[in-house]
Amino acid sequence: MYVTRIALILVLSLGLSLQAGAASTTKPPDRYEVEVLIFQNYLDYLEGQELWTQDTVDKKLPGIDQARDSGAQPDPNSDLSKAAEALEAGGDYLILTHRRWEQEAEPRSTAKWMRVGNPNSFESDLIGTMRFYQGRYLHIELELLFRDRSVAMVSSTAGVVALPQVYRISEHRRIRSLEVNYFDHPKFGALVQVTPIQTW
Protein backbone atom coordinates (compact mmCIF):
# COMPACT_ATOMS: atom_id res chain seq x y z
CA MET A 1 0.00 0.00 0.00
CA TYR A 2 2.79 2.46 0.86
CA VAL A 3 4.53 1.62 -2.43
CA THR A 4 1.37 2.49 -4.35
CA ARG A 5 0.89 5.80 -2.54
CA ILE A 6 4.42 7.07 -3.17
CA ALA A 7 4.38 5.78 -6.74
CA LEU A 8 1.18 7.70 -7.42
CA ILE A 9 2.66 10.90 -5.98
CA LEU A 10 5.65 10.66 -8.29
CA VAL A 11 4.01 9.33 -11.43
CA LEU A 12 0.87 11.45 -11.43
CA SER A 13 2.42 14.68 -10.14
CA LEU A 14 5.69 14.55 -12.05
CA GLY A 15 5.28 12.10 -14.89
CA LEU A 16 8.25 10.07 -13.65
CA SER A 17 8.87 6.48 -14.67
CA LEU A 18 9.33 4.26 -11.62
CA GLN A 19 10.89 0.85 -12.09
CA ALA A 20 11.68 -2.08 -9.84
CA GLY A 21 14.74 -3.71 -11.27
CA ALA A 22 14.35 -4.37 -15.00
CA ALA A 23 17.62 -4.22 -16.91
CA SER A 24 18.75 -2.46 -20.05
CA THR A 25 20.27 -4.42 -22.93
CA THR A 26 21.94 -1.36 -24.46
CA LYS A 27 25.65 -0.91 -23.79
CA PRO A 28 25.89 1.99 -21.32
CA PRO A 29 28.35 4.90 -21.57
CA ASP A 30 31.37 5.18 -19.29
CA ARG A 31 30.34 8.05 -17.03
CA TYR A 32 27.16 8.80 -15.08
CA GLU A 33 25.55 11.28 -12.74
CA VAL A 34 24.11 9.52 -9.69
CA GLU A 35 21.41 11.23 -7.60
CA VAL A 36 19.84 9.86 -4.42
CA LEU A 37 16.93 11.19 -2.35
CA ILE A 38 16.16 9.61 1.05
CA PHE A 39 13.04 10.47 3.03
CA GLN A 40 11.21 9.55 6.23
CA ASN A 41 7.58 8.44 6.13
CA TYR A 42 5.22 9.93 8.75
CA LEU A 43 2.24 7.70 7.88
CA ASP A 44 2.02 5.55 11.02
CA TYR A 45 -0.74 3.31 9.67
CA LEU A 46 1.69 1.86 7.12
CA GLU A 47 3.65 0.16 9.91
CA GLY A 48 0.82 -2.25 10.71
CA GLN A 49 1.19 -4.47 13.77
CA GLU A 50 4.82 -5.43 13.24
CA LEU A 51 7.04 -5.18 16.33
CA TRP A 52 10.46 -3.77 15.55
CA THR A 53 13.39 -5.02 17.65
CA GLN A 54 16.89 -3.67 18.02
CA ASP A 55 18.29 -7.20 18.12
CA THR A 56 17.38 -7.97 14.50
CA VAL A 57 19.20 -5.02 12.89
CA ASP A 58 22.80 -5.45 11.75
CA LYS A 59 24.49 -2.04 12.11
CA LYS A 60 27.61 -2.86 10.10
CA LEU A 61 27.30 -1.26 6.68
CA PRO A 62 29.32 -2.65 3.75
CA GLY A 63 32.09 -0.30 2.67
CA ILE A 64 31.46 2.25 5.44
CA ASP A 65 35.13 2.52 6.46
CA GLN A 66 36.37 3.18 2.92
CA ALA A 67 33.32 5.02 1.56
CA ARG A 68 33.78 8.37 -0.15
CA ASP A 69 31.64 11.36 0.73
CA SER A 70 28.99 12.22 -1.85
CA GLY A 71 29.54 15.85 -2.68
CA ALA A 72 27.49 18.22 -4.79
CA GLN A 73 24.03 19.64 -4.19
CA PRO A 74 21.48 18.39 -6.73
CA ASP A 75 20.13 20.46 -9.59
CA PRO A 76 16.95 22.18 -8.31
CA ASN A 77 15.28 21.30 -11.63
CA SER A 78 16.15 17.60 -11.59
CA ASP A 79 13.51 14.87 -11.46
CA LEU A 80 14.39 14.03 -7.87
CA SER A 81 14.30 17.68 -6.79
CA LYS A 82 10.75 17.82 -8.13
CA ALA A 83 10.01 14.54 -6.36
CA ALA A 84 11.28 16.03 -3.08
CA GLU A 85 8.91 18.98 -3.46
CA ALA A 86 5.99 16.64 -4.16
CA LEU A 87 6.75 14.37 -1.21
CA GLU A 88 7.04 17.26 1.28
CA ALA A 89 4.03 19.16 -0.01
CA GLY A 90 1.47 17.14 1.95
CA GLY A 91 3.46 16.94 5.19
CA ASP A 92 3.57 13.13 5.22
CA TYR A 93 7.28 12.85 4.34
CA LEU A 94 10.50 14.47 5.54
CA ILE A 95 13.56 14.68 3.29
CA LEU A 96 16.55 13.22 5.16
CA THR A 97 19.21 13.77 2.51
CA HIS A 98 19.48 14.60 -1.19
CA ARG A 99 22.86 14.25 -2.90
CA ARG A 100 24.38 13.87 -6.35
CA TRP A 101 27.80 13.02 -7.81
CA GLU A 102 29.49 11.91 -11.02
CA GLN A 103 31.44 8.69 -11.42
CA GLU A 104 32.78 6.17 -13.89
CA ALA A 105 30.80 2.99 -14.54
CA GLU A 106 33.35 0.55 -13.12
CA PRO A 107 33.03 -3.22 -12.64
CA ARG A 108 31.85 -4.38 -9.22
CA SER A 109 35.33 -5.48 -8.17
CA THR A 110 36.68 -1.92 -8.35
CA ALA A 111 33.54 0.21 -7.83
CA LYS A 112 33.75 2.52 -4.80
CA TRP A 113 31.17 2.84 -2.04
CA MET A 114 29.74 6.34 -1.49
CA ARG A 115 28.32 7.77 1.74
CA VAL A 116 24.73 8.88 1.35
CA GLY A 117 23.89 9.86 4.95
CA ASN A 118 25.66 11.77 7.70
CA PRO A 119 29.33 10.75 7.31
CA ASN A 120 30.31 11.29 10.94
CA SER A 121 29.00 8.43 13.06
CA PHE A 122 26.16 6.09 13.92
CA GLU A 123 24.81 8.80 16.23
CA SER A 124 23.19 10.57 13.29
CA ASP A 125 19.61 9.92 12.15
CA LEU A 126 20.74 8.42 8.85
CA ILE A 127 23.89 6.71 7.69
CA GLY A 128 24.28 4.81 4.47
CA THR A 129 26.49 3.57 1.70
CA MET A 130 25.71 3.08 -1.97
CA ARG A 131 27.64 1.46 -4.80
CA PHE A 132 26.89 1.89 -8.49
CA TYR A 133 28.64 -0.37 -10.97
CA GLN A 134 28.45 -1.92 -14.42
CA GLY A 135 28.48 -5.61 -15.23
CA ARG A 136 26.43 -6.93 -18.07
CA TYR A 137 23.80 -4.50 -16.74
CA LEU A 138 23.85 -1.47 -14.46
CA HIS A 139 23.54 -2.20 -10.74
CA ILE A 140 22.88 -0.37 -7.46
CA GLU A 141 23.71 -1.70 -4.00
CA LEU A 142 22.07 0.38 -1.27
CA GLU A 143 22.68 0.00 2.47
CA LEU A 144 20.86 2.41 4.81
CA LEU A 145 20.36 2.66 8.58
CA PHE A 146 17.77 5.12 9.91
CA ARG A 147 17.32 5.99 13.61
CA ASP A 148 13.80 7.05 14.51
CA ARG A 149 13.91 8.82 17.88
CA SER A 150 10.11 8.83 18.16
CA VAL A 151 9.84 5.02 18.42
CA ALA A 152 10.65 3.04 21.57
CA MET A 153 13.04 0.14 21.15
CA VAL A 154 12.28 -3.38 22.37
CA SER A 155 15.27 -5.07 24.02
CA SER A 156 15.37 -8.83 24.52
CA THR A 157 17.22 -8.40 27.82
CA ALA A 158 15.71 -5.31 29.44
CA GLY A 159 12.15 -5.07 28.19
CA VAL A 160 10.81 -1.90 26.54
CA VAL A 161 13.04 1.14 26.96
CA ALA A 162 12.82 4.64 25.50
CA LEU A 163 15.67 4.46 23.00
CA PRO A 164 15.62 5.28 19.28
CA GLN A 165 14.62 2.45 16.98
CA VAL A 166 16.82 1.50 14.04
CA TYR A 167 15.52 0.45 10.61
CA ARG A 168 17.46 -0.85 7.64
CA ILE A 169 17.24 -1.01 3.87
CA SER A 170 19.65 -3.48 2.29
CA GLU A 171 19.10 -4.10 -1.40
CA HIS A 172 20.95 -4.99 -4.60
CA ARG A 173 19.13 -4.17 -7.82
CA ARG A 174 19.67 -4.10 -11.56
CA ILE A 175 18.58 -0.76 -12.96
CA ARG A 176 18.01 1.23 -16.13
CA SER A 177 19.57 4.64 -16.55
CA LEU A 178 17.25 7.68 -16.53
CA GLU A 179 14.47 5.86 -14.66
CA VAL A 180 13.67 6.61 -11.01
CA ASN A 181 14.31 3.58 -8.80
CA TYR A 182 12.33 3.30 -5.55
CA PHE A 183 13.76 1.45 -2.52
CA ASP A 184 11.01 1.08 0.07
CA HIS A 185 10.46 0.47 3.78
CA PRO A 186 7.39 1.29 5.94
CA LYS A 187 9.41 3.91 7.87
CA PHE A 188 11.60 5.48 5.19
CA GLY A 189 12.55 5.16 1.55
CA ALA A 190 15.00 6.16 -1.16
CA LEU A 191 14.78 7.27 -4.77
CA VAL A 192 17.81 6.80 -7.02
CA GLN A 193 18.31 8.04 -10.57
CA VAL A 194 21.36 7.38 -12.74
CA THR A 195 21.86 9.59 -15.79
CA PRO A 196 24.44 8.96 -18.55
CA ILE A 197 26.84 11.83 -19.21
CA GLN A 198 27.63 12.43 -22.85
CA THR A 199 31.37 12.89 -23.33
CA TRP A 200 31.50 13.80 -27.00
C-alpha positions in Angstrom: 0.0 0.0 0.0 2.8 2.5 0.9 4.5 1.6 -2.4 1.4 2.5 -4.3 0.9 5.8 -2.5 4.4 7.1 -3.2 4.4 5.8 -6.7 1.2 7.7 -7.4 2.7 10.9 -6.0 5.6 10.7 -8.3 4.0 9.3 -11.4 0.9 11.5 -11.4 2.4 14.7 -10.1 5.7 14.6 -12.0 5.3 12.1 -14.9 8.3 10.1 -13.6 8.9 6.5 -14.7 9.3 4.3 -11.6 10.9 0.8 -12.1 11.7 -2.1 -9.8 14.7 -3.7 -11.3 14.3 -4.4 -15.0 17.6 -4.2 -16.9 18.8 -2.5 -20.0 20.3 -4.4 -22.9 21.9 -1.4 -24.5 25.6 -0.9 -23.8 25.9 2.0 -21.3 28.3 4.9 -21.6 31.4 5.2 -19.3 30.3 8.1 -17.0 27.2 8.8 -15.1 25.6 11.3 -12.7 24.1 9.5 -9.7 21.4 11.2 -7.6 19.8 9.9 -4.4 16.9 11.2 -2.4 16.2 9.6 1.0 13.0 10.5 3.0 11.2 9.5 6.2 7.6 8.4 6.1 5.2 9.9 8.8 2.2 7.7 7.9 2.0 5.6 11.0 -0.7 3.3 9.7 1.7 1.9 7.1 3.6 0.2 9.9 0.8 -2.2 10.7 1.2 -4.5 13.8 4.8 -5.4 13.2 7.0 -5.2 16.3 10.5 -3.8 15.5 13.4 -5.0 17.7 16.9 -3.7 18.0 18.3 -7.2 18.1 17.4 -8.0 14.5 19.2 -5.0 12.9 22.8 -5.5 11.7 24.5 -2.0 12.1 27.6 -2.9 10.1 27.3 -1.3 6.7 29.3 -2.7 3.7 32.1 -0.3 2.7 31.5 2.2 5.4 35.1 2.5 6.5 36.4 3.2 2.9 33.3 5.0 1.6 33.8 8.4 -0.2 31.6 11.4 0.7 29.0 12.2 -1.8 29.5 15.9 -2.7 27.5 18.2 -4.8 24.0 19.6 -4.2 21.5 18.4 -6.7 20.1 20.5 -9.6 17.0 22.2 -8.3 15.3 21.3 -11.6 16.2 17.6 -11.6 13.5 14.9 -11.5 14.4 14.0 -7.9 14.3 17.7 -6.8 10.8 17.8 -8.1 10.0 14.5 -6.4 11.3 16.0 -3.1 8.9 19.0 -3.5 6.0 16.6 -4.2 6.7 14.4 -1.2 7.0 17.3 1.3 4.0 19.2 0.0 1.5 17.1 2.0 3.5 16.9 5.2 3.6 13.1 5.2 7.3 12.9 4.3 10.5 14.5 5.5 13.6 14.7 3.3 16.5 13.2 5.2 19.2 13.8 2.5 19.5 14.6 -1.2 22.9 14.3 -2.9 24.4 13.9 -6.4 27.8 13.0 -7.8 29.5 11.9 -11.0 31.4 8.7 -11.4 32.8 6.2 -13.9 30.8 3.0 -14.5 33.3 0.5 -13.1 33.0 -3.2 -12.6 31.9 -4.4 -9.2 35.3 -5.5 -8.2 36.7 -1.9 -8.3 33.5 0.2 -7.8 33.7 2.5 -4.8 31.2 2.8 -2.0 29.7 6.3 -1.5 28.3 7.8 1.7 24.7 8.9 1.4 23.9 9.9 4.9 25.7 11.8 7.7 29.3 10.7 7.3 30.3 11.3 10.9 29.0 8.4 13.1 26.2 6.1 13.9 24.8 8.8 16.2 23.2 10.6 13.3 19.6 9.9 12.1 20.7 8.4 8.8 23.9 6.7 7.7 24.3 4.8 4.5 26.5 3.6 1.7 25.7 3.1 -2.0 27.6 1.5 -4.8 26.9 1.9 -8.5 28.6 -0.4 -11.0 28.4 -1.9 -14.4 28.5 -5.6 -15.2 26.4 -6.9 -18.1 23.8 -4.5 -16.7 23.8 -1.5 -14.5 23.5 -2.2 -10.7 22.9 -0.4 -7.5 23.7 -1.7 -4.0 22.1 0.4 -1.3 22.7 0.0 2.5 20.9 2.4 4.8 20.4 2.7 8.6 17.8 5.1 9.9 17.3 6.0 13.6 13.8 7.1 14.5 13.9 8.8 17.9 10.1 8.8 18.2 9.8 5.0 18.4 10.6 3.0 21.6 13.0 0.1 21.1 12.3 -3.4 22.4 15.3 -5.1 24.0 15.4 -8.8 24.5 17.2 -8.4 27.8 15.7 -5.3 29.4 12.1 -5.1 28.2 10.8 -1.9 26.5 13.0 1.1 27.0 12.8 4.6 25.5 15.7 4.5 23.0 15.6 5.3 19.3 14.6 2.4 17.0 16.8 1.5 14.0 15.5 0.4 10.6 17.5 -0.8 7.6 17.2 -1.0 3.9 19.7 -3.5 2.3 19.1 -4.1 -1.4 20.9 -5.0 -4.6 19.1 -4.2 -7.8 19.7 -4.1 -11.6 18.6 -0.8 -13.0 18.0 1.2 -16.1 19.6 4.6 -16.6 17.3 7.7 -16.5 14.5 5.9 -14.7 13.7 6.6 -11.0 14.3 3.6 -8.8 12.3 3.3 -5.6 13.8 1.5 -2.5 11.0 1.1 0.1 10.5 0.5 3.8 7.4 1.3 5.9 9.4 3.9 7.9 11.6 5.5 5.2 12.6 5.2 1.5 15.0 6.2 -1.2 14.8 7.3 -4.8 17.8 6.8 -7.0 18.3 8.0 -10.6 21.4 7.4 -12.7 21.9 9.6 -15.8 24.4 9.0 -18.5 26.8 11.8 -19.2 27.6 12.4 -22.9 31.4 12.9 -23.3 31.5 13.8 -27.0 
